[in-house]
Amino acid sequence: MSIFLRRAAVRVVTAVTGATRTLLGRKGLPAQPLFRSFGLYRGIYIGGIAMKESTGWEMHPDGDEVLTLLSGQFDIILDENGVQRTISLAPGQGALVPRGVWHRMVINAPGELLFLTPGDTTEHRSLQAPGP
């Protein structure tokens, strides 16, 4: 899938999320995860997760990851060739994490996240581990 199509997917998911929240008149979503199990579609894991704690580093070698924040306040920290960049997300906003980029989430306010993660080869490292 081209980068153009991936970015379009982020825009669509973000727009649908915002429209749904507006139609339902909700300022937040239920505290429970939206999905009790994760789905797999054409090699992409799709799911929602309630997050209360910041994460360690992870990286997806199989492709870009699409994230949309449904509630809460998160920062996504990207480690791009040793330089850290922060993407701040509010409810209804999304981000595209490029293939092979180490990233982690800092949870400023607990919330729920919708994700589309490629493949099952995700790599993890602790916060204390040296860079790639």
C-alpha positions in Angstrom: 0.0 0.0 0.0 1.4 3.4 -0.9 2.1 6.1 1.6 -0.7 8.2 0.0 -3.3 5.4 0.7 -2.0 4.9 4.3 -2.3 8.6 5.0 -5.8 8.6 3.5 -6.7 5.7 5.8 -5.6 7.8 8.8 -7.8 10.7 7.7 -10.8 8.4 7.1 -10.5 6.7 10.5 -10.0 10.0 12.3 -13.0 11.6 10.5 -15.3 8.6 11.3 -14.2 8.6 14.9 -14.9 12.4 15.3 -18.3 12.1 13.5 -19.3 9.1 15.7 -18.4 10.9 18.9 -20.4 14.0 17.7 -23.5 12.0 16.7 -23.5 10.1 20.0 -23.0 13.4 21.9 -20.1 11.8 23.9 -17.2 13.7 25.3 -15.5 10.4 26.1 -16.0 6.7 25.4 -16.7 3.9 27.9 -13.8 2.9 30.2 -13.8 -0.6 28.8 -11.7 -1.5 25.7 -13.8 -1.2 22.5 -12.7 -4.7 21.4 -12.4 -7.7 23.6 -10.1 -9.4 21.1 -7.9 -8.2 18.3 -8.7 -8.9 14.7 -6.4 -9.9 11.9 -7.1 -8.7 8.4 -4.7 -9.3 5.5 -1.8 -9.4 7.9 -2.8 -6.3 9.8 -3.8 -6.5 13.5 -6.8 -4.2 14.2 -8.0 -3.4 17.6 -8.7 -1.0 20.4 -7.1 -0.8 23.8 -7.6 1.1 27.0 -4.3 2.6 28.1 -3.4 3.8 31.5 0.3 3.6 31.6 3.1 4.8 29.3 4.8 2.1 27.2 8.4 1.0 26.4 9.8 1.2 22.9 8.4 -0.8 19.9 9.1 -1.0 16.2 7.2 -2.6 13.3 9.4 -3.8 10.5 6.5 -5.0 8.3 4.9 -1.6 7.6 3.5 1.6 8.9 1.2 1.6 11.9 -2.0 3.7 12.0 -3.1 5.1 15.4 -6.2 7.0 16.3 -6.9 8.3 19.8 -10.5 7.9 20.8 -10.2 9.4 24.3 -7.5 10.6 26.7 -4.4 12.5 25.9 -1.3 10.7 24.5 2.1 11.7 23.2 3.8 9.4 20.6 7.6 9.7 20.8 9.3 8.7 17.6 13.1 7.9 17.6 14.1 8.9 14.1 17.7 8.1 13.6 18.6 9.1 17.2 16.5 12.3 17.1 13.2 12.2 19.1 10.1 13.8 17.8 6.8 14.1 19.7 3.3 13.8 18.2 0.7 14.9 20.6 -2.8 13.4 20.2 -6.1 14.6 21.4 -9.4 12.6 21.0 -10.2 12.2 17.3 -6.7 12.8 16.1 -4.5 10.2 14.4 -0.9 9.5 13.5 1.1 7.4 11.1 4.2 5.7 12.6 6.5 4.9 9.7 7.8 1.3 9.1 11.0 0.6 11.1 10.7 3.7 13.4 11.1 3.0 17.1 8.3 4.7 19.1 6.6 4.7 22.5 3.5 6.3 24.0 3.5 8.6 27.0 0.0 8.6 28.6 -0.8 12.1 29.8 -4.5 11.2 30.5 -5.7 7.6 30.3 -7.8 6.8 27.3 -8.6 4.5 24.4 -6.6 3.9 21.2 -7.6 2.4 17.9 -4.7 0.8 16.1 -3.8 -0.9 12.8 -0.5 -2.7 13.2 1.2 -4.6 10.3 2.4 -8.1 10.8 3.4 -10.1 13.9 7.1 -9.2 13.9 6.8 -6.2 16.3 10.1 -5.7 18.2 10.3 -4.3 21.8 13.0 -2.7 23.9 12.9 -1.2 27.4 13.1 2.5 28.1 16.6 1.9 29.4 17.9 0.1 26.4 20.3 2.0 24.1 19.0 3.1 20.7 18.9 0.8 17.6 
